[in-house]
Amino acid sequence: MLFFYRKGKNATQAANKICAVYGEDVIAEKTVRKWFARFKVGDFNLKDQERPGRPFTTDEDQIKTLIENNPRYTTRK
């Protein structure tokens, strides 16, 4: 998105191009508009902002062990 913002594209154009490359519905135009609004005020931090509520945590080692020990489990990359 930052690439398209710096190229002078608008949110609709950016969303359309991203979806054309990565697949339909991979990102909503509304999401791109939110990011473009952040860029417009000078916020180029590409990490998501903190959200209220309990933080999401994952024990990646535990998940990896589960997958390795059970061939019926699958993952997507």
CYANA upper distance limits for C-alpha pairs under 8 A (distance plus 0.5 A):
  1 MET  CA      5 TYR  CA      6.61
  1 MET  CA     14 ALA  CA      7.01
  1 MET  CA     32 VAL  CA      7.51
  1 MET  CA     35 TRP  CA      8.08
  1 MET  CA     36 PHE  CA      8.25
  2 LEU  CA      6 ARG  CA      6.58
  2 LEU  CA     36 PHE  CA      8.37
  2 LEU  CA     39 PHE  CA      8.18
  2 LEU  CA     44 PHE  CA      8.47
  3 PHE  CA      7 LYS  CA      6.75
  4 PHE  CA      8 GLY  CA      6.92
  4 PHE  CA      9 LYS  CA      5.86
  4 PHE  CA     10 ASN  CA      8.16
  4 PHE  CA     14 ALA  CA      6.32
  5 TYR  CA      9 LYS  CA      6.03
  5 TYR  CA     10 ASN  CA      7.37
  5 TYR  CA     11 ALA  CA      8.40
  5 TYR  CA     14 ALA  CA      8.26
  5 TYR  CA     36 PHE  CA      7.27
  5 TYR  CA     39 PHE  CA      8.23
  9 LYS  CA     13 GLN  CA      6.52
  9 LYS  CA     14 ALA  CA      6.80
 10 ASN  CA     14 ALA  CA      6.70
 11 ALA  CA     15 ALA  CA      6.52
 11 ALA  CA     29 GLU  CA      6.97
 11 ALA  CA     32 VAL  CA      6.03
 11 ALA  CA     33 ARG  CA      5.81
 11 ALA  CA     36 PHE  CA      7.25
 12 THR  CA     16 ASN  CA      6.64
 12 THR  CA     29 GLU  CA      6.50
 12 THR  CA     32 VAL  CA      8.32
 12 THR  CA     33 ARG  CA      8.48
 13 GLN  CA     17 LYS  CA      6.68
 14 ALA  CA     18 ILE  CA      6.59
 14 ALA  CA     32 VAL  CA      7.86
 15 ALA  CA     19 CYS  CA      6.58
 15 ALA  CA     27 ILE  CA      7.18
 15 ALA  CA     28 ALA  CA      7.31
 15 ALA  CA     29 GLU  CA      5.88
 15 ALA  CA     32 VAL  CA      6.87
 16 ASN  CA     20 ALA  CA      6.54
 17 LYS  CA     21 VAL  CA      6.89
 18 ILE  CA     22 TYR  CA      6.51
 18 ILE  CA     23 GLY  CA      8.19
 18 ILE  CA     26 VAL  CA      8.24
 18 ILE  CA     27 ILE  CA      8.04
 19 CYS  CA     23 GLY  CA      5.25
 19 CYS  CA     24 GLU  CA      5.44
 19 CYS  CA     25 ASP  CA      6.93
 19 CYS  CA     26 VAL  CA      6.35
 19 CYS  CA     27 ILE  CA      7.28
 20 ALA  CA     24 GLU  CA      7.25
 22 TYR  CA     26 VAL  CA      7.08
 27 ILE  CA     31 THR  CA      7.31
 27 ILE  CA     32 VAL  CA      8.00
 28 ALA  CA     32 VAL  CA      7.16
 29 GLU  CA     33 ARG  CA      6.69
 30 LYS  CA     34 LYS  CA      6.87
 31 THR  CA     35 TRP  CA      6.92
 32 VAL  CA     36 PHE  CA      6.56
 33 ARG  CA     37 ALA  CA      6.61
 34 LYS  CA     38 ARG  CA      6.97
 35 TRP  CA     39 PHE  CA      6.80
 36 PHE  CA     40 LYS  CA      6.56
 37 ALA  CA     41 VAL  CA      7.17
 38 ARG  CA     42 GLY  CA      7.08
 38 ARG  CA     43 ASP  CA      5.60
 38 ARG  CA     44 PHE  CA      7.57
 39 PHE  CA     43 ASP  CA      5.51
 39 PHE  CA     44 PHE  CA      6.00
 51 ARG  CA     55 PRO  CA      8.48
 59 ASP  CA     63 ILE  CA      6.96
 60 GLU  CA     64 LYS  CA      6.57
 61 ASP  CA     65 THR  CA      6.66
 62 GLN  CA     66 LEU  CA      6.75
 63 ILE  CA     67 ILE  CA      6.75
 64 LYS  CA     68 GLU  CA      6.61
 65 THR  CA     69 ASN  CA      6.56
 66 LEU  CA     70 ASN  CA      6.70
 67 ILE  CA     71 PRO  CA      7.13
 67 ILE  CA     73 TYR  CA      6.11
 67 ILE  CA     74 THR  CA      7.49
